[in-house]
Amino acid sequence: MTFISIEIPEEAKKKFVPVDNFLRNSTLSLKLIKIENLHLTLKFLGEVREERLKGLIETCQIIGETFSPFSSRLKGIGIFPNIKIPRIIWAGVEKGKENLKEITKLLEQKLEKKGFSPEKREFQGHLTLARVRKRAKGEKFLENLVEGFKEKQFCSFPVTKFYVMKSELKKEGPTYTVLEEISLTGDQYG
């Protein structure tokens, strides 16, 4: 599977250990994202054939030349689609979300012209922390989670690059490989 992401610095990832520990004490059936695998997904592409990778990377490089580096900050916890029907537990992007939206908007436009399916939902920058495996009663736990971390500013970090990544599912979990590193070298939205 191929996706485009913003990688989170290792020091920043460590700030999510308290949430990870809180989630481990849940009675919900959760698939926790390993701390070392945390990232902000800009676009999920699925299987991309080798012959399409070059065009994908060239498009991403053009986008990288359009945008300048910016700062991002992650704050608070949320649930998609909501607490009553939880599927994804995430940390929100407080600072830099407009920059991420603009990059994603341009990615969607340019990649659709290359034959990649556009995302149907509006982009909402978030860091996935866990997926709820099956529907379960855990509303009070989730309310406590959201309330307990509502004002928590987890980390701030500079965004100077984004990545074209490959994910391989293995027995011990996904392994991510960088296919291409794209530097933000432009002068827009910085």
N, C-alpha and C positions, 0 to 999 in steps of 0.2 A: 504494500500500500504506500502511496506517495501523498505527502502533505507539505504545506508551506507554513512555517512557524517562526515565531520570535523565541529565541532560547533565553532562559532565565539564568543569571549568573549563579554559580554554585553557592556562594555565601547567601544569596537571596533565597534560594531553595530551602536552606536550613531554617528559615523563619517559619516554615509551614509544619515543622515537627510537632508543635503543640496541637495543631488541628488534626494532624495524622494520628497522634496519640488519642485524642478525644474520639475520633471516628473508630478507632480500634476497639473502643469500649462500647460500641453500639450493638444493639441486638438486631439491627437491620442487616440484611444480606448485602454487603457492599463489596465492590471490586475497587480497592484503593489503588490510586496511581502512585507508583514508587516515587519517592522524593527526587531521586536522580533523573526521572523522566518528565518532570514538570516542564511545561512549555505553553505558550499562547498559540493556538492554531489560528492561522489566518484563512487557510482554505484547505479542505480535505479533497483530494483528487481521486482516491481509490487506485486501482491498478492502472499504471501508465506504461504502455509499451515502450521499449528501448528507442524505437525510431521517433517517438514523440517527445522524448526527454530533451533533446537539443533545442527544439522550438520553445518548450516550456521554460528552460533555463535562459534562453535569449530574451524572452518576454520579461522574466523576472529581473534580468540585468537592466533592461530599459526602465523598469519601474524603480529599481534601486537608484538609477541616475536622476530620477525625478524628485525624490524625497530626501530631505536632510535629516540627520540624527535628531532625536528628541528624548525626553525623559518620560519614564512611565512609573506609576506607583500602583501597587495592588492593595486594596482595602476591602474588608468585610467579606461575608459569606452569603451566598445565595443558593437557591434551589431551582432547577429547571424541571418541568414547567412550573411547578409550585409545590408547596409543602404537602398538600393532600395527595398529589400524584408525583412523588419524587422520582426523578430519573438520573439527574446529574447534580452533584454538589460541587460548587465552584467558588473561587475567590474573584472578586470584581476588579476591573481596571478603573481606578479613580482618575489618575492623571495619564494623559497620552491617548485616551480613548478616541478622540477625534482624529488624531494622526493615524491610528490603527484603522478606523473606519475609512479614511481617505485611501490608504494603501490597499485595503481590501476591495474597495469600490473599483479602483483602477485594475486590480488583479482580475476581478470578476469580468469587467468589460473586455480587457485584452485577451483573457483566456477563453472567453466565450467565442471570440473570433477565431481562436485556434481549435475550436471544437470541443472544449471542456464544458460540461453542464454547469449552468449558473446555480448558485445557492438560492433556494426559494425564500428562506427566512432572512430578515435583516440581520446584519452582523452585530453581535454584541460581544465585545471583548471580554473574555473570561479565562481563568486558569482552572481547568478541570482537576478536581482533587479526588473524586470518587464517583463511581456509577452505582446506582441502586440496581441490584441483580433481579430482584423480583418484588412485586408489590407486597408491602408488609406494614404492619401498624408500627409507626415510629414517629408520629406527628409531634409528640411532646419532646422527644429527643432532638428532632430537627429544629423545633422552635427554640430550644435551649442553645443549640449550636449557632443558629443565625443570630439570636439575641446576644449570646456570649462573645461573639466575634464581630458584632456589628460595627464597632468603631475601631477595630484593630487595623492599624496600618502595618501591613506585613513587610513591605520592602519597596524601595525606590531603586531604579537602575536605568542606565542609559541604554537606549535602543540605537545601535549604530549599524546593525545588520539584520537580515532575515535569512532563512534557510529553506532550501528545497531538501526535504527529508524522505527517507525510506524507512518504513516500519516492517519488521518481520516478526510474526507471532511465533513464539517458542513456548515450550512447556513451562518455563519459569517466568514467562511474561514477554512483552514486546521488547525488541532490540531496535534502537534507532541508529541510522547511519546518515551522515551528511552527504548528500549528492552534490550540493553546490551552496557556497556561502555568498550571499549578495550584500555588498556594502551599500549603505545609504550615502550617496555622494552629491545629491542634488541640492536645490535651494528652496524647495517648497515645503510648507507646513512644519518647519522646524521650531 
